[in-house]
Amino acid sequence: MKITSLFLLSTLLLLSCSTGEKDKPLQLLPQPQMITIDQSGQHRLHQGEPDPSVVTVRMVHTIPEAEVNGDEAYRLQITADSIVMEATTEQGIFWARQTLQQIIASSGGNTIPTLEITDWPAFRVRGFMHDVGRSFISVEELKRQITLLSQFKINLFHWHLTENQGWRLESRRYPQLNDSSSFTRLAGQYYTIEDAHEIAAHCRANNMLLIPEIDMPGHSAAFVRATGHDMQSPEGMEILKELMEEICTEVFPDAPWIHIGTDEVGFTNPAFVPEMVAHIRGMGKKVISWNPGWNYKPGEIDATQLWSYRGKAQPGIPAIDSRFHYINHFDAFGDIVALYNSRIYNTEKGSDDIAGAILAFWNDRLLIEESEIMLQNYFYPNMLALAERAWLGGGSEYFDKNGVILPAEEEDATFRSFADFERRMLWHKENSFAGIDFPYLKQTDIRWRITDPFPNGGDLSAVFPPEEALSDNYSFNGQTYGVHPARGAGIYLRHVWGAIVPAFYDEPRENHTAYAYTQVWSPKDQTVGLWVTTQDYSRSESDLPSPQGEWDYRQSRIYINDEAIAPPRWENSHTERNNEITLRNENFIARPPLPVNLQKGWNKVLLKLPVGQFSTPEIRLQKWMFNFLFVTPDGKERVEGLVYHPDRQK
């Protein structure tokens, strides 16, 4: 039997590869563009790997099927007695090897299916960015991420090295930049030139483009502390030009690109940006800059990187989309739905003007441990969502149209697409990321009912009919309030970015109270863990911790079998908004699951979710939302055998 599919229909992933022990689904992520699979034959492995004598690598002039980005395209053909990889570049061969390794990993180690894959990326930029100016991530951790993500065809690492808090790249010409007195956070933690060379070499070995960023002329307080000069002053520009000579010729001599920032700053010297661009180009580098930032015309910059909803691609200037890709604001379950389902810059595939996308996270709020940075930003799940979408292209609409809500109906094509991705991602969690924090569990089978919001007049403690009895609709003060289905372990009633990103309510309003409920069937009486929150704390906000004894500042309540579930004791209790006070256990992923008891049979879950003002002195960016999922007591897995259904349907 043969199946041929453009964009790899999910049917393929349900086909099994005979392993001699048990059948496993063929796991490929990112999905290939075109594939033919022939189950009549199998290629036998030797000790879990192909016999090198039957592997042929062939450079060809073209992969004619590739619609775009033919320099990264490849063809992988597996027959019963041979494996052939074809590409026009070594880069294409590298991607073919990654796909082959995924096929081998999912096969069980004895045989792999005979097939032919012809594959190419929809977008030529598929990357991630670390802000290590505000934080610090070790060389070994960065290398591990580069190795892991290259397996999923991520091809760019954007290294944001300087910030107000610190200049984290060694300078031998201006060593005062690295003196502890020049830092306001994590003093003395910076990358030596040898470290930079090591990261650059590791990127090259893993087919990943390295783009260092030296932010200028804004975000430069560390530069001012060290040198005594504003970057836009004549003295500051001379120092900066010397630093760029050191960076371009000694630190990153092989890096073809340099990122110069230019965002969030008032320009006092109109010659600054043109002179710096010309200076860096004069050393053989291409230059990239943020948009919004300096107002470039075609030819004045080599590429722009878009941030916030105001970022706009300009004809004649290649653009990288990072507008709604700031994972420091993401929650664990809602935003990944939008990230996976959304088109990049709302286009099907890349072009001369639309290069691709980068996921970025900015740790304005101090997180000391690098493990917490990875965990609380939900790094790997979101990176796999971007890896597939940027390789495959397509999607539905962009964040500002698509929104963060998982469709409630299984027949919906968007739901089916995400559910298929989720299944494959969780396979990789258990296999490719074994032993690594991967904060995501299956959510597509969790069903809810959510009420229309009741007006509370500013009284967050006001009681409404769902607290008396659950129903399909309610009457209150002469008005009828409906109930609507929802899916997922995380539901935004109103997104953190407000009206810009659609959430559950089309027109969320202040001073209202919502209710969400479901029923959970348990096969036995048991004590389980609970992942739950009503306010996911962004890693770029100085928001205050919840008051002791409260889930949030909105008087939210969580009931299981009509018993109120108390929040944990918050480790932070400060009353001053300060980014230098590290997050502790505010986010559910950073604390042990709450122990709760489930009875055998059906268990009632009711969440009361009031909201007052959308911005308050305690919480600047209000997340009217909830996360809810029963997990094992250690938080590693879902509890087996549970059914989430508000209508008690098993």
C-alpha positions in Angstrom: 0.0 0.0 0.0 1.2 3.5 -0.8 0.0 6.8 0.5 1.2 10.0 -1.0 0.4 13.2 0.9 1.3 16.9 0.5 1.8 18.4 4.0 1.8 14.8 5.4 -1.8 14.0 6.3 -2.2 12.6 9.8 -3.1 9.2 8.3 0.6 8.6 7.9 1.3 9.0 11.5 -1.3 6.3 12.3 0.5 3.8 10.2 2.7 1.5 12.2 6.2 0.3 11.6 6.7 -3.4 12.5 9.4 -3.6 15.2 9.3 -7.2 16.1 8.1 -6.3 19.6 5.1 -4.0 19.2 3.9 -1.5 16.8 4.8 2.2 17.2 3.6 5.2 15.2 6.0 6.8 12.9 6.9 10.1 14.6 8.1 13.0 12.5 8.3 16.5 13.7 8.4 18.8 11.9 6.2 17.1 9.4 7.7 16.5 5.9 6.1 18.3 3.0 5.7 15.3 0.7 6.0 11.6 1.6 5.4 8.2 0.0 5.3 5.2 2.3 5.3 1.6 1.1 4.5 -0.8 3.9 5.3 -3.9 1.7 8.9 -3.6 2.7 11.1 -2.8 5.7 14.7 -1.8 6.0 16.5 -3.8 8.6 18.8 -2.0 11.1 22.0 -3.3 12.6 22.2 -2.6 16.3 19.7 0.1 15.9 21.5 2.0 13.1 21.7 1.6 9.4 24.7 -0.3 8.0 27.0 2.5 6.7 27.8 0.4 3.6 24.2 0.8 2.4 23.9 4.6 3.0 24.5 6.9 0.0 24.8 10.7 0.3 24.4 12.4 -3.1 24.7 16.1 -4.0 22.3 17.1 -6.8 21.8 20.3 -8.7 18.1 20.7 -7.7 15.2 19.2 -5.7 12.6 20.3 -8.3 9.6 19.7 -6.0 10.8 22.3 -3.5 8.5 25.3 -3.8 10.7 27.6 -1.8 14.1 27.4 0.0 15.6 24.8 -2.2 19.0 25.2 -0.6 17.5 23.4 2.5 15.5 20.8 0.6 16.3 17.1 0.7 15.1 13.8 -0.5 15.3 10.7 1.7 14.7 7.3 0.1 14.6 4.1 2.2 14.3 0.8 0.4 14.7 -2.7 1.8 18.5 -2.7 1.0 19.5 1.0 0.8 19.2 4.5 2.2 19.8 7.4 -0.1 20.0 11.1 0.9 20.0 13.8 -1.8 20.3 17.5 -1.4 21.8 20.5 -3.1 23.8 21.6 0.0 25.3 20.1 3.1 22.6 21.9 5.0 20.0 19.8 3.2 21.9 16.6 3.9 22.0 17.6 7.6 18.2 17.9 7.7 17.8 14.5 5.9 20.0 13.0 8.7 17.7 14.5 11.4 14.6 13.0 9.7 16.3 9.6 9.4 17.3 9.7 13.1 13.7 10.5 14.1 12.4 7.5 12.0 15.0 5.2 13.6 14.1 6.5 17.1 10.4 5.8 16.6 10.9 2.4 15.0 11.9 0.4 18.0 15.4 -0.3 16.8 15.0 -3.3 14.5 13.4 -2.2 11.2 12.2 1.0 9.6 9.6 1.5 6.9 10.5 1.8 3.2 9.5 5.2 2.1 10.5 8.3 0.2 10.4 11.8 1.7 10.9 15.0 -0.3 11.1 17.9 2.1 11.8 21.6 2.3 11.1 24.4 4.8 8.3 26.9 4.2 10.3 29.6 5.9 14.1 30.1 5.8 14.3 31.4 9.4 13.2 29.2 12.3 14.9 30.4 15.5 15.0 31.1 19.2 16.3 34.1 21.2 17.8 34.2 24.6 18.0 37.5 26.5 21.1 36.8 28.5 21.6 40.5 29.2 18.9 40.3 31.9 19.7 36.7 32.9 22.5 34.2 32.3 22.4 30.8 30.8 25.5 28.6 31.0 27.5 27.6 27.9 26.7 23.9 28.5 23.0 24.6 28.7 23.0 26.7 25.5 24.9 23.9 23.7 22.4 21.4 24.9 19.5 23.5 23.5 21.3 24.0 20.2 21.9 20.3 19.9 18.3 19.3 20.8 16.6 22.0 18.7 18.7 21.4 15.6 17.2 17.9 15.5 13.8 19.6 14.9 15.3 21.8 12.1 15.6 25.0 14.1 18.3 26.8 12.3 19.0 30.1 14.1 20.1 31.2 17.5 19.7 34.9 18.3 22.0 35.7 21.3 20.9 38.9 23.0 24.1 39.7 24.9 23.8 43.2 26.3 21.2 45.0 28.4 20.7 47.7 31.0 21.5 45.1 33.7 24.8 43.9 32.2 27.2 43.6 29.3 27.6 39.8 29.2 30.3 39.5 26.5 34.0 39.8 27.4 35.8 42.8 26.0 39.6 42.9 26.2 39.7 46.4 24.8 37.2 47.7 27.4 37.4 45.3 30.3 35.5 47.7 32.6 32.3 46.5 30.8 32.7 43.2 32.6 33.6 44.6 36.0 31.1 43.8 38.7 30.5 47.5 39.2 29.0 47.7 35.7 26.2 45.1 36.5 23.0 45.6 38.4 22.0 41.9 38.2 24.1 38.7 38.3 27.3 40.6 38.6 30.4 38.9 37.1 28.4 36.4 35.0 29.4 36.9 31.4 30.7 35.0 28.4 34.4 35.0 27.7 35.7 35.2 24.2 36.6 31.5 24.4 33.0 30.8 25.4 31.7 32.8 22.4 34.0 30.8 20.1 32.7 27.6 21.7 29.0 28.5 21.1 29.8 29.7 17.6 31.5 26.4 16.7 28.7 24.4 18.2 26.2 26.3 16.2 28.2 25.6 13.0 28.4 21.9 13.9 24.6 21.8 14.3 23.7 23.7 11.1 22.5 26.7 13.2 23.1 30.3 12.2 24.3 32.4 15.2 23.2 36.1 15.3 24.8 38.0 18.2 22.9 41.1 19.3 24.6 44.2 20.8 21.7 46.4 21.7 22.2 50.0 20.7 21.7 52.9 21.4 18.9 51.9 23.9 19.0 49.3 26.6 22.6 50.4 27.2 22.8 51.5 30.9 25.6 49.0 31.5 27.6 50.6 28.7 27.1 54.0 30.3 28.1 52.8 33.7 31.3 51.2 32.4 32.4 54.0 30.0 30.8 57.1 31.4 29.4 58.0 27.9 26.0 57.8 26.2 26.2 55.6 23.1 24.9 58.5 20.9 27.5 60.9 22.1 30.7 61.4 19.9 32.8 59.7 22.6 30.3 56.8 23.0 30.1 56.2 19.3 33.9 55.9 19.1 34.0 53.4 21.9 31.1 51.5 20.4 32.9 51.4 17.0 36.0 49.9 18.6 33.9 47.4 20.4 32.2 46.4 17.2 35.6 45.9 15.5 36.5 43.6 18.4 33.2 41.7 18.2 33.2 41.4 14.4 36.9 40.5 13.9 37.9 38.8 17.1 34.9 37.4 18.9 32.6 36.4 16.0 34.8 36.5 12.9 32.7 33.9 11.1 29.3 35.3 12.0 27.7 36.8 8.9 25.1 38.8 10.8 25.2 41.3 13.7 22.0 42.5 15.4 22.1 46.2 16.6 18.7 46.5 18.4 17.6 50.2 18.0 14.2 49.6 19.8 12.7 51.5 22.7 14.9 54.5 22.6 14.8 58.2 21.8 17.2 59.1 19.0 19.2 62.2 19.9 21.8 61.8 17.2 20.4 61.3 13.7 23.8 60.1 12.4 24.1 57.3 15.0 22.2 54.4 13.2 23.4 55.1 9.6 27.1 55.4 10.9 26.9 52.2 12.9 25.2 50.2 10.1 27.9 51.5 7.6 30.7 50.7 10.1 29.5 47.1 10.7 28.9 46.5 7.0 32.4 47.7 6.3 33.6 44.7 8.2 31.8 42.3 5.9 28.7 41.8 8.1 25.0 42.0 7.4 23.0 44.0 9.9 19.6 43.3 11.4 17.5 45.7 13.5 14.2 45.7 15.5 11.0 47.1 14.0 9.6 49.3 15.5 13.0 51.0 15.8 14.9 53.1 13.4 12.9 54.0 10.2 14.8 52.3 7.4 14.4 52.4 3.7 15.2 49.5 1.4 19.0 49.1 1.1 19.7 50.8 4.5 19.4 47.6 6.5 19.7 43.9 5.6 16.8 42.6 7.7 14.4 43.6 10.4 12.9 41.7 13.3 9.3 42.6 14.2 8.2 43.0 17.8 4.7 43.9 19.2 1.6 44.3 17.2 3.2 47.5 15.7 5.9 45.6 13.9 5.4 45.8 10.2 7.3 44.1 7.3 8.5 46.6 4.7 8.8 45.8 1.0 12.3 45.2 0.0 13.6 44.4 3.6 13.4 40.8 4.8 11.4 40.6 8.0 11.5 38.0 10.9 8.2 37.7 12.8 8.6 37.9 16.6 5.5 40.1 17.2 3.4 37.7 19.3 6.2 35.3 19.9 7.3 36.5 23.4 7.1 33.4 25.4 7.9 35.2 28.6 4.2 36.1 28.6 2.9 32.7 27.6 0.9 30.3 29.8 1.5 26.6 29.6 -1.6 25.5 27.6 -3.4 28.4 25.9 -0.7 30.2 24.0 0.8 27.1 22.4 -2.5 26.5 20.7 -2.3 29.9 19.0 1.4 29.5 18.3 0.9 26.2 16.5 -2.3 27.1 14.7 -1.3 30.6 13.6 0.3 31.5 10.3 3.7 33.2 10.5 3.0 36.9 9.6 -0.3 35.5 8.3 1.3 34.0 5.2 1.3 30.4 4.0 5.0 30.3 3.3 8.1 32.5 3.2 9.1 35.0 0.5 11.9 37.5 -0.2 10.2 39.9 2.3 9.0 37.4 4.9 11.9 35.3 6.2 10.4 33.4 9.1 10.0 33.6 12.9 12.0 33.6 16.1 10.6 32.8 19.6 12.0 35.3 22.1 11.9 35.5 25.8 12.9 38.4 28.0 13.5 37.8 31.7 12.8 41.3 32.9 11.8 39.6 36.2 14.7 38.0 37.8 14.9 34.2 37.6 18.2 33.1 39.1 18.3 29.4 38.1 18.6 28.6 34.4 16.4 25.6 35.0 13.6 27.9 36.2 14.0 30.1 33.1 13.5 27.0 30.9 10.7 25.6 33.0 8.6 28.7 33.7 8.8 29.9 30.1 7.6 26.5 28.8 10.6 26.6 26.5 10.7 23.2 24.7 6.9 22.7 24.0 6.7 26.1 22.4 9.9 25.6 20.4 8.5 22.4 18.9 5.3 24.2 18.0 7.4 26.9 16.2 9.6 24.3 14.6 6.8 22.5 12.9 4.8 25.6 11.9 7.9 27.4 10.5 8.9 24.3 8.5 5.5 23.3 7.4 4.0 26.7 6.8 0.3 27.1 6.6 -1.9 27.3 9.7 -5.2 29.1 10.1 -4.9 32.8 10.9 -2.5 34.9 12.9 -2.6 35.4 16.7 -4.7 38.5 16.5 -7.4 36.6 14.5 -6.9 33.0 15.5 -6.7 33.5 19.2 -5.7 31.1 22.0 -8.8 28.9 22.4 -8.8 25.3 21.4 -11.9 24.5 19.3 -14.4 22.5 21.4 -15.5 20.2 18.6 -13.4 17.3 17.5 -14.5 17.6 13.9 -13.0 21.1 13.6 -9.9 20.9 11.4 -7.9 23.2 13.6 -8.6 21.0 16.6 -7.6 17.9 14.7 -4.4 19.5 13.6 -3.4 20.6 17.1 -4.4 17.2 18.6 -2.2 15.4 16.1 0.7 17.7 16.9 0.1 17.2 20.6 0.3 13.4 20.3 3.6 13.6 18.4 5.0 16.2 20.7 4.3 14.1 23.8 6.0 11.1 22.1 9.1 13.3 21.7 8.7 14.5 25.4 9.1 10.8 26.5 11.9 10.0 24.0 13.8 12.9 22.5 13.6 14.9 25.8 13.7 12.2 28.4 15.0 13.5 31.7 14.6 17.2 30.6 12.0 19.5 32.0 9.2 19.6 29.4 6.2 21.3 31.0 3.3 20.1 29.0 0.8 17.3 29.3 -2.1 16.2 27.1 -5.0 18.7 27.3 -7.1 18.0 24.2 -9.5 15.6 26.0 -10.4 17.9 28.8 -13.9 19.3 28.4 -15.5 22.2 30.2 -18.7 24.3 30.3 -18.2 28.0 30.9 -21.0 30.4 31.6 -21.7 33.8 30.2 -20.2 36.3 32.6 -22.4 37.7 35.3 -22.1 41.5 36.1 -20.8 41.8 39.7 -20.8 45.6 40.0 -17.3 45.6 41.4 -18.2 43.1 44.2 -15.8 40.2 43.6 -17.5 38.2 46.3 -21.0 38.3 44.7 -22.7 35.0 44.4 -24.5 33.8 41.3 -26.8 30.9 40.3 -24.0 28.4 39.3 -23.0 28.2 42.9 -26.4 26.9 43.8 -26.8 24.3 41.0 -25.3 23.6 37.6 -27.4 24.1 34.5 -27.3 24.6 30.8 -28.6 28.2 31.3 -29.4 30.6 34.1 -31.7 33.4 34.9 -30.5 36.3 36.9 -32.1 39.7 37.4 -34.4 39.1 34.4 -31.5 38.1 32.1 -30.7 34.7 30.6 -27.0 33.5 30.8 -25.9 30.7 28.6 -23.3 28.0 29.0 -20.7 27.2 26.3 -18.3 24.3 25.7 -14.6 24.7 26.0 -11.5 22.4 25.8 -8.1 22.3 27.4 -6.1 22.5 30.6 -5.7 26.3 30.2 -8.4 28.7 29.2 -8.0 32.4 28.8 -11.3 34.2 29.3 -9.4 37.4 28.4 -5.8 37.2 27.1 -2.9 39.0 28.7 -2.7 41.2 25.6 -6.4 42.2 26.0 -8.4 42.9 22.9 -5.4 42.3 20.6 -5.6 38.5 21.0 -9.0 36.8 20.9 -9.8 34.5 23.9 -12.9 32.7 25.2 -15.1 35.8 25.5 -15.5 37.9 22.4 -16.0 41.1 24.4 -14.7 40.6 27.9 -15.7 43.4 30.3 -14.5 44.5 33.7 -16.5 43.7 36.9 -17.9 40.4 35.8 -17.8 36.8 37.2 -17.5 33.7 35.2 -17.9 30.0 36.2 -16.2 27.0 34.6 -17.2 23.4 35.5 -16.6 19.8 34.5 -17.0 16.3 36.0 -14.0 14.0 36.4 -14.5 10.3 36.5 -11.9 8.4 38.6 -11.6 4.6 38.5 -10.9 4.5 42.2 -10.6 6.5 45.4 -7.2 8.1 45.2 -5.0 11.0 46.2 -3.6 12.8 43.2 -1.7 16.0 42.4 -3.4 19.2 41.0 -1.9 21.7 38.7 -4.0 24.7 39.1 -3.8 28.5 38.9 -5.9 31.5 38.1 -3.1 33.9 37.3 0.0 32.8 35.3 2.7 35.2 36.2 4.6 36.7 33.2 8.3 36.6 33.5 8.5 40.2 32.4 6.3 41.8 35.0 6.9 42.9 38.6 3.4 41.8 39.7 2.8 41.2 43.3 2.3 37.7 44.7 -1.2 36.8 45.7 -2.3 37.6 49.2 -1.9 34.7 51.6 -5.0 32.5 51.6 -6.1 33.7 48.2 -5.6 32.3 44.7 -5.3 35.9 43.3 -6.4 39.4 43.8 -9.8 38.6 42.3 -11.2 36.3 45.0 -11.3 33.3 42.6 -12.5 30.0 44.2 -11.8 26.4 43.3 -14.2 23.6 44.4 -13.9 19.9 44.1 -17.0 18.0 45.2 -18.2 21.3 46.7 -15.1 21.5 48.9 -13.1 24.7 48.5 -9.4 24.0 47.6 -7.1 26.3 49.5 -4.1 27.8 47.7 -0.5 27.0 48.7 1.4 29.3 51.1 3.1 31.8 48.8 6.8 31.9 49.3 6.9 35.6 48.3 5.0 38.1 50.4 6.4 41.4 49.4 4.3 44.5 48.7 6.7 46.4 46.5 6.6 45.9 42.8 10.3 45.1 41.9 11.7 43.1 39.1 14.7 42.1 41.2 12.5 40.0 43.5 12.7 36.6 41.9 9.6 34.6 41.2 9.3 31.6 43.5 6.2 29.5 43.7 3.7 31.9 42.1 3.4 29.9 38.9 1.9 26.4 39.2 4.8 24.7 37.3 7.3 26.0 39.9 5.7 24.4 42.9 4.7 20.8 43.9 1.2 19.8 42.8 -1.5 20.3 45.4 -2.5 17.0 46.9 -6.3 16.4 46.5 -8.6 13.5 47.0 -10.7 12.0 44.2 -13.5 9.6 45.0 -14.3 6.6 42.8 -16.8 7.6 40.1 -17.7 11.2 39.1 -16.1 14.2 40.9 -17.6 17.7 40.5 -15.2 20.5 39.6 -16.3 24.2 39.8 -14.2 27.3 39.3 -15.5 30.7 40.3 -13.6 33.3 38.3 -14.4 37.0 39.1 -12.6 39.9 37.6 -12.6 43.6 38.6 -10.4 46.0 36.7 -8.2 44.6 34.0 -5.2 46.5 35.3 -4.6 47.1 39.0 -1.8 48.4 41.2 -0.9 44.7 42.1 -1.2 43.1 38.6 -0.5 45.3 35.6 -1.3 42.7 33.0 -4.4 40.9 34.4 -4.8 37.3 33.1 -8.4 36.4 33.4 -7.8 32.7 33.0 -7.3 29.3 34.7 -5.2 26.2 34.4 -6.5 23.0 35.8 -5.2 19.4 35.4 -4.9 16.4 37.7 -1.4 15.0 37.7 0.7 12.4 39.5 1.9 13.6 42.9 5.3 14.4 41.5 3.8 16.4 38.6 5.5 14.3 36.0 2.5 12.7 34.3 -1.3 12.9 34.1 -3.3 10.7 36.3 -4.2 7.6 34.3 -7.8 6.6 33.7 -9.5 10.0 34.4 -12.2 11.3 32.1 -13.1 15.0 32.0 -16.6 15.6 30.8 -19.2 18.0 32.1 -22.1 15.7 31.0 -20.6 12.7 32.7 -19.9 10.8 29.4 -17.2 8.2 29.5 
